[in-house]
Every structure is written in C-alpha cells, then in structure tokens.
C-alpha cells in the first residue's frame, strides 16, 4: 500500500502525518526490523500458526507492540502508532511473500536441472 493510504485511513493530522512519514522512511532500522520479523514469520511462526491469516494477526499484534514502544519512547500519538503498526505488518507480510516466491522459484529451477 502507498504510504498515503495509512495516513488517510487513520485520518492523521498534518503534524501526525509528518511523524508517520518520518517513521516509514526506509532506513536500516526499519529494513532490519522487517527482515528479522519476516525471518521469524517464515522460520518459527508458520510452524505454530499454520493458517496464514492467523499468522498475520499475530504479526499485527507484534507490530502494534513495536509501534507502541516507539510511541512511548518518541512521544508520537496512538493514531500514528496504529498507522505505523499496520504499515509495518503489511511490509513484513509483503517481504514474506517475496521470500516465499524466491524460494519457490529456486526450487523449481533446481528441479529442472
């Protein structure tokens, strides 16, 4: 989803939107968080929660905790934290799908060889 979706969905004010846009800037911290959570999703959580929708809900809860911790630490509001949690969960799920696709393509290629 485009970043504007989250700001509109949570009806963020101009100040809150600026805080949110700062949070979602691609940087090492965000990329590492997404990568670590995607690895956790694929490596451990799928075994526990085999239903992909349930697994997403678990990661939405995890994203909410990450966002709430950041909100307390940095002082942005609950709407910004909620928008960031949903954004983070969507990024993690998208990364999981990309990694699954790459693994699937790799296994297809190996089977053809």
C-alpha positions in Angstrom: 0.0 0.0 0.0 1.2 3.5 -0.6 2.1 5.5 2.5 -0.8 7.9 1.8 -3.2 5.1 2.4 -2.2 4.7 6.1 -2.3 8.4 6.7 -5.8 8.7 5.2 -7.1 5.5 6.8 -6.2 6.8 10.3 -7.2 10.4 9.4 -3.8 11.7 10.5 -3.4 15.5 11.1 -0.7 17.3 9.2 1.7 17.0 12.2 0.8 13.4 12.8 1.3 12.7 9.1 4.8 14.2 9.2 5.6 12.0 12.2 4.3 8.9 10.4 6.2 9.7 7.2 9.4 10.1 9.3 8.8 6.6 10.8 8.3 4.9 7.5 11.3 6.3 5.8 13.4 3.5 4.5 16.4 3.2 6.8 18.5 0.4 8.3 16.4 0.2 11.4 13.1 -0.3 9.5 14.7 -2.7 7.0 16.3 -4.8 9.7 13.0 -4.9 11.7 11.2 -6.1 8.5 13.9 -8.6 7.7 14.1 -10.0 11.2 10.3 -10.3 11.5 10.0 -11.9 8.1 12.6 -14.5 9.1 10.7 -15.1 12.3 7.4 -15.5 10.4 8.9 -18.0 7.9 11.1 -19.9 10.3 9.1 -20.2 13.5 5.7 -18.7 13.4 4.4 -20.7 10.4 5.1 -23.9 12.3 3.0 -22.6 15.3 0.3 -20.8 13.3 -0.2 -22.7 10.0 -3.2 -20.6 9.0 -1.6 -17.6 7.1 -4.4 -15.2 8.3 -3.8 -16.2 12.0 -0.1 -15.7 11.5 -0.7 -12.2 10.1 -2.8 -11.4 13.1 0.0 -12.5 15.4 2.4 -10.2 13.5 -0.1 -7.4 13.5 -0.1 -7.7 17.3 3.7 -7.8 17.3 3.8 -4.7 15.0 1.4 -3.0 17.4 3.8 -3.7 20.3 6.8 -2.4 18.3 4.9 0.8 17.3 3.6 1.3 20.9 7.1 1.0 22.3 8.3 3.6 19.8 5.3 5.8 20.5 6.1 5.9 24.2 9.8 6.4 23.6 9.4 9.1 21.0 6.1 10.7 22.0 4.0 10.3 18.9 0.3 9.6 19.3 -1.8 6.5 19.2 -3.1 7.2 15.7 0.5 7.4 14.4 1.4 4.3 16.3 -1.6 2.4 14.8 -0.8 3.6 11.3 2.8 2.5 11.7 1.8 -0.9 13.1 -0.4 -1.6 10.1 2.3 -0.3 7.8 4.9 -2.5 9.4 2.7 -5.6 9.4 2.0 -5.1 5.7 5.7 -4.6 4.9 6.5 -7.8 6.8 3.9 -9.8 5.0 5.0 -8.5 1.7 8.6 -9.4 2.4 7.5 -12.9 3.5 5.6 -13.4 0.2 8.7 -12.1 -1.8 11.0 -14.6 0.1 8.5 -17.4 -0.5 8.3 -16.6 -4.2 12.1 -16.6 -4.4 12.4 -19.9 -2.6 9.7 -21.4 -4.8 11.5 -20.2 -8.0 14.8 -21.5 -6.7 13.3 -24.9 -6.0 11.6 -25.0 -9.5 14.9 -24.1 -11.0 16.7 -26.9 -9.1 14.1 -29.4 -10.1 14.6 -28.6 -13.8 18.3 -29.0 -13.6 
